[in-house]
Amino acid sequence: MTVQEIADALSLTVVSGQSNLNKKISGGYTSDLLSNVMGQAQAGNVWVTMQGHQNIVAVALLVGLTAIIVAGGVEPDQDALRKASTEEIVILTTPLTAYEVVGRLYQLGIKGE
């Protein structure tokens, strides 16, 4: 699936990286512990988190993540949005809980590695 297909299926709001919505997602990962994401997530994954600070963009770049879904109604801060815009990182937001997002991604066929 592409980022756009997931955004449509889950009614996610695109807040950054609009030019990369056609990228394919290879799997998913969820965690709020940044060091865990750096060590366990795979390039091409979509990452579900409740973090909204600029370090999420740095982690996405380091790992090569396709997109970040910020769950729970959390809005990324301005520094995160500026950094994501500069680096063309896709950030999507949703009022859904992280638990609900992961369940729906799994139903769509997005599995963990």
N, C-alpha and C positions, 0 to 999 in steps of 0.2 A: 504494500500500500504506500501511497505517497502521503506527505504531510497534509496536503490539501484534502485528501479523502478522509483522513482522520479528523481534521478540523471540522469538516462538514458533518461527519457522522456523530461527533460528540458536541457539536455546537460550540466549538472553542473560539475564542477571540484572538485574532492575530495581532500582536502588538509590536513585532519586530521580524525582520527577515522575509518580507513578502516576496522577494525575488527568488527565494529557495523553497517555495511551497510544492514544487514538482519533484523534490528529492524523495527517493525511496527510503523507507524505514525497514531495517533488517531485524529489529527486535526491540525490546523495551527493558528499562531498568528503573527502579524507584528506590530512593534513599534521600535523607536529608543530611547525611554525614558526607561531606565533600571528599574526604580521603577515601571513603568506601567507594564512591562513584569513580574516582580516579583509578582505583585498583581493580574494580570489578566490571564496570560498564564497558561495552564494546563500541568501536567505531560504527556509526550507522544507526545506533539505538536512539529511541526517543526516551528522554529522562523525565520522570514525574517527580516533582519536589514541591515543597511549600516554602522554599527559600526565595527571596526576591531581591537579593543584593547582587552587586556586580561580580562577585566571585563565581556565581553560577555560569557566567559567560566564559570566564577563564577556564573553568573545568570543562565546559562543552568544547572549547577550542582544543584543549590539551588531549582530550579523549577522541575527538572527532565525531561528536554526537550530531545527529541530524536535526534534532529539535529538543526544546525544553518545554514541558507543560508545567506551569505554575498553578497548583491546585488550591482549593480551599478559600477562594475569593481573595487570595493575596495578590497585590499589585506590585510588580517589579518597581524598584525605586528608579529615579531618574538616571543615576550613574549606570545602573544595569542596562537601561534602555539605550543610553548613548553608546555604551560599549558594544551592545548587541547590534546596533545599527551600523557602527563602524566596521564590525567584523562579519556582518551579514548572517548573524545567528538567529534562527527562528525561535521566537518565544511566543507561546500560546498561553492564554489564561482561561480559567474556568472557576465558577463558584462550587463545582462538584468537589467532594472530598477526594483525597489521593486514593483512598480505597475504592471509591466508585469509579474513578478514571481508570485505574489499573484493571478492574473487573471488565469494564467496557472494552478496553484495548484487547484484553484476552479474548473476549467474545468476537472481536473483529479479526482474530487470527494473529495478533501481535504477541509473540511469546518471549519469555526470557531466554537467555542463551544457556 
